[in-house]
């Protein structure tokens, strides 16, 4: 099976070609520079960029894979959740192509695709889904817009056991960075500055750390940080303390993410943990998850950094599995901006 997949749920326009579990190409056009001056994604601008980038990104994905549209067996695209107008660009573009080629189309849940991304194994000669290594797992999906804990019982079978009740972890990173005057997106900058800082320099709250549920909350941490800066305005002027500030707030977020994930795995007697999403690039999160899993004898699958942010490869990998399981979508299927996992 040769499949062309699209991802346009937020601010990345991506197209990928998947053949029998192998990623032949994965082209991503990011809009980070465009939205940086606004401190966040502007939906109208994102949609315009998707419209502009969709044709060249599609052609580049086909060219890199050295195939023509006539060789495609199926078309896939993100159906939701995401920004409504942005989703429309990818979904309707994919449906149009599927109709013109008379090929099957499948709409994919963006978060479900993240569940599969840790199983994409990168090798010297490319990347492919390591499906033989799959095992039941507790999956942490953590990004700018979402923080989810999912019990993945088997291929294509999962249930959400926890989510954020307010701000997502990535959103908290970005909002705290904005308060500090850091460039958008602030998450990578906080991670970079933290490398030189003391994580115990400042004591910030760990929201819901001891709450027995699997849910998360990061709005309180953001508010606490804002009040802290109001009481200590010199810390913003004197940037010499930025590494300590970044390391301390990062430690608070990471401790909650790791503790909740490991606690869920222990309660459900699951011996494998996975992590995906943009925040899964965070060096402290990767380090502390690895440390916690090793301590408890659990196996850890971290998404490769190149597949952590929004990309069409993970959309195509999941679409291929669904088509093999005889799942397909109608050509008139509409976007689902608030599609629950």
LUMDO-737749 format. One record per residue (C-alpha): residue number from 0; x, y, z. Coordinates in Angstrom, 3 decimals. Example, Ala and Ser with C-alpha at 12.3 -4.5 7.8 and 13.67 -1.06 7.14 Angstrom:
LUMDO-737749
PT  nr       px       py       pz
PT   0   12.300   -4.500    7.800
PT   1   13.670   -1.060    7.140
END
This chain:
LUMDO-737749
PT  nr       px       py       pz
PT   0    0.000    0.000    0.000
PT   1    1.235    3.479   -0.920
PT   2   -0.529    6.284    0.878
PT   3   -0.332   10.092    0.783
PT   4   -1.203   11.825    4.070
PT   5   -1.768   15.457    5.046
PT   6   -1.637   17.348    8.348
PT   7   -2.951   20.930    8.718
PT   8   -4.509   21.016   12.187
PT   9   -2.614   24.075   13.456
PT  10    0.445   25.892   12.095
PT  11    2.360   23.216   10.203
PT  12    1.532   22.235    6.644
PT  13    2.760   18.684    6.171
PT  14    2.526   15.917    3.589
PT  15    4.029   12.438    3.770
PT  16    4.148    9.309    1.667
PT  17    3.925    5.972    3.478
PT  18    4.457    2.593    1.831
PT  19    3.981   -0.626    3.819
PT  20    4.924    1.049    7.088
PT  21    7.951    2.871    5.660
PT  22    8.126    6.670    5.648
PT  23    9.217    7.500    2.095
PT  24    8.910   11.243    2.693
PT  25    7.733   13.661    5.362
PT  26    7.696   17.317    4.359
PT  27    6.802   19.960    6.956
PT  28    6.416   23.689    6.356
PT  29    6.399   25.459    9.721
PT  30    4.809   28.845   10.409
PT  31    6.639   29.571   13.679
PT  32    8.395   32.671   12.340
PT  33    5.115   34.065   11.007
PT  34    3.294   33.810   14.347
PT  35    6.252   34.728   16.577
PT  36    5.500   38.468   16.554
PT  37    1.988   37.782   17.870
PT  38    3.125   35.453   20.650
PT  39    0.870   32.646   19.457
PT  40   -0.906   31.139   16.471
PT  41   -3.291   33.468   14.612
PT  42   -5.910   31.185   12.993
PT  43   -6.590   33.423    9.979
PT  44   -2.897   33.718    9.141
PT  45   -2.393   29.989    9.656
PT  46   -5.179   29.203    7.202
PT  47   -3.762   31.501    4.524
PT  48   -0.372   29.866    4.879
PT  49   -1.892   26.398    4.577
PT  50   -3.612   27.447    1.349
PT  51   -0.330   28.816    0.021
PT  52    1.813   25.869    1.121
PT  53   -0.497   22.925    0.411
PT  54    0.358   22.520   -3.320
PT  55    4.178   22.853   -3.079
PT  56    4.400   20.705    0.078
PT  57    2.310   18.005   -1.627
PT  58    4.494   18.033   -4.732
PT  59    7.682   17.913   -2.659
PT  60    6.440   14.907   -0.694
PT  61    5.706   13.024   -3.914
PT  62    9.029   14.053   -5.450
PT  63   11.049   12.956   -2.426
PT  64    9.263    9.608   -2.451
PT  65    9.850    9.297   -6.211
PT  66    6.252    8.392   -6.976
PT  67    3.384    9.840   -8.993
PT  68   -0.228   10.317   -7.914
PT  69   -1.214    7.412  -10.147
PT  70    0.798    5.090   -7.886
PT  71   -1.158    6.046   -4.767
PT  72   -3.527    3.519   -3.227
PT  73   -5.169    5.799   -0.657
PT  74   -5.314    9.369    0.693
PT  75   -5.489   10.439    4.344
PT  76   -5.729   13.697    6.266
PT  77   -6.219   15.001    9.775
PT  78   -9.947   15.378   10.401
PT  79   -9.635   16.836   13.911
PT  80   -9.210   18.171   16.453
PT  81   -7.657   21.510   15.542
PT  82   -8.329   24.978   14.156
PT  83  -11.477   24.688   12.000
PT  84  -10.321   26.660    8.964
PT  85   -6.866   25.095    9.051
PT  86   -8.344   21.596    9.175
PT  87  -10.548   22.410    6.185
PT  88   -7.550   23.072    3.942
PT  89   -5.993   19.654    4.456
PT  90   -9.195   17.638    4.692
PT  91  -10.900   19.069    1.615
PT  92   -7.673   19.010   -0.378
PT  93   -7.202   15.339    0.457
PT  94  -10.838   14.465   -0.273
PT  95  -10.656   16.227   -3.633
PT  96   -7.551   14.268   -4.576
PT  97   -9.104   10.985   -3.442
PT  98  -12.241   11.708   -5.494
PT  99  -10.236   12.613   -8.601
PT 100   -8.098    9.472   -8.308
PT 101  -11.018    7.257   -7.224
PT 102   -9.024    6.084   -4.215
PT 103  -10.084    5.384   -0.620
PT 104   -9.945    8.290    1.807
PT 105   -9.561    8.156    5.574
PT 106   -9.858   10.955    8.122
PT 107   -7.526   10.643   11.093
PT 108   -7.747   11.800   14.699
PT 109   -4.691   13.938   15.381
PT 110   -4.180   12.673   18.947
PT 111   -4.592    9.045   17.973
PT 112   -1.805    9.577   15.449
PT 113    0.403   10.889   18.269
PT 114   -0.183    7.565   20.040
PT 115    1.503    5.836   17.107
PT 116    4.404    8.284   16.680
PT 117    6.674    6.730   19.372
PT 118    6.637    3.532   17.325
PT 119    8.203    5.236   14.291
PT 120   11.783    4.009   14.352
PT 121   14.444    6.091   12.628
PT 122   17.350    4.179   11.072
PT 123   20.275    5.081    8.847
PT 124   18.249    4.293    5.739
PT 125   15.011    6.030    6.741
PT 126   12.103    5.479    9.109
PT 127    9.410    2.883    9.508
PT 128    6.786    1.877   12.048
PT 129    8.211   -0.698   14.462
PT 130    4.900   -2.497   14.765
PT 131    6.450   -5.799   15.891
PT 132    7.715   -4.081   19.037
PT 133    4.282   -2.736   19.965
PT 134    2.947   -3.572   23.402
PT 135    0.218   -2.170   25.669
PT 136    1.319    1.126   27.159
PT 137    0.474    4.246   29.085
PT 138    0.913    7.097   26.655
PT 139    1.582   10.713   27.609
PT 140    0.577   13.132   24.839
PT 141    1.899   16.546   25.759
PT 142    1.887   19.590   23.487
PT 143    0.984   23.260   23.310
PT 144   -2.722   22.571   23.225
PT 145   -3.138   19.200   24.890
PT 146   -1.989   17.119   27.833
PT 147   -3.467   13.625   27.840
PT 148   -2.840   10.297   29.550
PT 149   -4.058    7.371   27.487
PT 150   -4.174    3.659   28.243
PT 151   -3.357    1.977   24.932
PT 152   -4.595   -1.567   25.387
PT 153   -3.820   -2.832   21.873
PT 154   -3.428   -1.572   18.317
PT 155   -6.359    0.768   17.537
PT 156   -7.842    0.278   21.021
PT 157   -7.327    2.886   23.697
PT 158   -9.077    4.961   26.347
PT 159   -8.283    8.369   27.778
PT 160   -7.717    8.178   31.525
PT 161   -6.628   11.772   32.157
PT 162   -6.489   15.204   30.558
PT 163   -5.881   18.812   31.468
PT 164   -8.741   20.672   33.120
PT 165   -7.371   24.053   32.022
PT 166   -3.996   24.953   30.468
PT 167   -1.915   22.297   28.719
PT 168    1.735   21.866   29.688
PT 169    3.023   23.402   26.469
PT 170    0.649   26.330   26.845
PT 171    1.978   26.874   30.358
PT 172    5.561   26.920   29.056
PT 173    4.652   29.475   26.379
PT 174    2.655   31.763   28.690
PT 175    5.362   31.768   31.342
PT 176    7.925   32.498   28.646
PT 177    5.802   35.398   27.438
PT 178    5.730   36.832   30.974
PT 179    9.538   36.675   30.924
PT 180    9.755   38.306   27.515
PT 181   11.100   35.181   25.807
PT 182   10.453   34.610   22.086
PT 183    7.587   32.406   20.905
PT 184    7.459   29.458   21.181
PT 185    8.968   29.746   24.635
PT 186    9.146   26.042   25.476
PT 187   12.418   25.328   23.608
PT 188   13.955   28.559   24.943
PT 189   13.074   27.638   28.543
PT 190   14.568   24.196   28.002
PT 191   17.763   25.755   26.630
PT 192   18.139   28.252   29.474
PT 193   17.365   25.576   32.060
PT 194   20.533   23.703   31.150
PT 195   22.548   26.396   32.943
PT 196   20.160   26.891   35.859
PT 197   19.459   25.520   39.321
PT 198   16.095   23.747   39.408
PT 199   15.904   24.245   43.189
PT 200   16.529   27.992   43.133
PT 201   12.819   28.830   43.296
PT 202    9.947   26.782   44.670
PT 203    6.925   26.791   42.366
PT 204    3.727   24.764   42.948
PT 205    3.162   21.315   41.457
PT 206   -0.574   21.477   40.582
PT 207   -2.565   18.278   41.260
PT 208    0.643   16.338   41.949
PT 209   -0.975   14.473   44.819
PT 210   -4.493   14.411   43.387
PT 211   -5.547   10.751   42.946
PT 212   -6.995   11.372   39.473
PT 213   -4.994   11.184   36.240
PT 214   -5.939   14.744   35.290
PT 215   -3.614   17.725   34.980
PT 216   -3.869   21.445   35.713
PT 217   -1.265   24.058   34.874
PT 218   -3.220   27.331   35.069
PT 219   -2.401   27.692   38.761
PT 220    1.327   27.390   38.110
PT 221    1.139   30.087   35.447
PT 222   -0.770   32.386   37.844
PT 223    1.676   31.681   40.667
PT 224    4.576   32.573   38.377
PT 225    2.927   35.837   37.345
PT 226    2.429   36.904   40.979
PT 227    6.007   35.879   41.742
PT 228    7.313   38.216   39.028
PT 229    5.083   41.032   40.269
PT 230    6.666   40.685   43.706
PT 231   10.173   40.359   42.248
PT 232   10.239   42.721   39.216
PT 233   14.033   42.941   39.232
PT 234   14.227   39.318   38.091
PT 235   12.792   40.336   34.713
PT 236   15.168   43.269   34.363
PT 237   18.229   41.331   35.514
PT 238   18.274   38.361   33.159
PT 239   21.127   36.713   35.040
PT 240   18.521   34.765   37.031
PT 241   16.658   33.554   33.933
PT 242   18.389   30.137   33.893
PT 243   17.364   29.503   37.514
PT 244   13.802   30.703   36.840
PT 245   13.497   28.512   33.766
PT 246   14.992   25.466   35.454
PT 247   12.716   25.856   38.476
PT 248    9.468   26.220   36.531
PT 249   10.469   23.452   34.142
PT 250   11.145   21.137   37.087
PT 251    7.637   21.834   38.431
PT 252    5.942   20.966   35.144
PT 253    8.083   17.897   34.488
PT 254    7.638   16.497   37.992
PT 255    3.855   16.534   37.596
PT 256    3.952   14.970   34.118
PT 257    6.310   12.185   35.144
PT 258    4.647   11.399   38.481
PT 259    1.151   11.186   36.974
PT 260    2.345    9.011   34.090
PT 261    4.276    6.553   36.253
PT 262    1.498    6.392   38.833
PT 263   -1.015    5.451   36.126
PT 264    1.293    2.766   34.743
PT 265    1.753    1.244   38.188
PT 266   -1.955    1.309   39.001
PT 267   -2.903   -0.363   35.725
PT 268    0.058   -2.757   35.856
PT 269    1.371   -1.619   32.461
PT 270    5.080   -2.174   31.863
PT 271    5.551    0.201   28.932
PT 272    5.366    4.010   28.833
PT 273    5.376    6.207   25.733
PT 274    5.551    9.970   25.276
PT 275    4.737   12.084   22.230
PT 276    3.820   15.612   21.205
PT 277    5.926   18.752   20.929
PT 278    6.741   18.966   24.650
PT 279    8.155   15.432   24.442
PT 280   11.233   17.158   22.968
PT 281   11.917   18.735   26.354
PT 282   15.240   17.398   27.600
PT 283   14.244   17.329   31.282
PT 284   11.036   15.429   30.541
PT 285   12.891   12.857   28.472
PT 286   15.577   12.484   31.131
PT 287   13.196   12.197   34.092
PT 288   10.849    9.793   32.314
PT 289   13.820    7.584   31.471
PT 290   15.039    7.722   35.058
PT 291   11.607    6.905   36.507
PT 292   11.014    4.026   34.094
PT 293   14.433    2.533   34.751
PT 294   13.849    2.723   38.504
PT 295   10.595    0.776   38.152
PT 296   11.737   -1.653   35.471
PT 297    9.373   -0.221   32.862
PT 298   10.162    0.128   29.168
PT 299   10.090    3.619   27.645
PT 300    9.398    4.628   24.050
PT 301   10.036    8.316   23.383
PT 302    8.947    9.799   20.084
PT 303   11.876   10.730   17.832
PT 304   12.198   14.509   18.001
PT 305   11.583   14.959   14.268
PT 306    8.186   13.270   14.666
PT 307    7.208   14.949   17.939
PT 308    5.599   18.062   16.487
PT 309    2.690   17.979   14.038
PT 310    3.605   15.936   10.971
PT 311    1.900   13.931    8.243
PT 312    4.045   10.817    8.728
PT 313    2.208    9.868   11.907
PT 314   -1.111   10.575   10.168
PT 315   -0.143    8.231    7.335
PT 316    1.179    5.502    9.633
PT 317   -2.123    5.374   11.521
PT 318   -4.181    5.650    8.330
PT 319   -2.383    2.639    6.870
PT 320   -3.167    0.550    9.963
PT 321   -6.810    1.580    9.823
PT 322   -7.142    0.794    6.134
PT 323   -5.592   -2.619    6.711
PT 324   -8.268   -3.119    9.373
PT 325  -10.909   -2.190    6.755
PT 326  -11.632    1.233    8.240
PT 327  -12.341    4.069    5.798
PT 328  -14.122    7.424    5.762
PT 329  -16.759    8.941    3.516
PT 330  -15.572   11.430    0.940
PT 331  -18.025   13.967    2.352
PT 332  -16.826   13.562    5.962
PT 333  -16.533   16.959    7.623
PT 334  -13.916   18.388    9.975
PT 335  -14.259   17.692   13.709
PT 336  -12.477   20.593   15.467
PT 337  -13.409   19.329   18.961
PT 338  -13.195   15.601   18.239
PT 339  -12.642   13.744   21.563
PT 340  -10.106   10.937   21.568
END
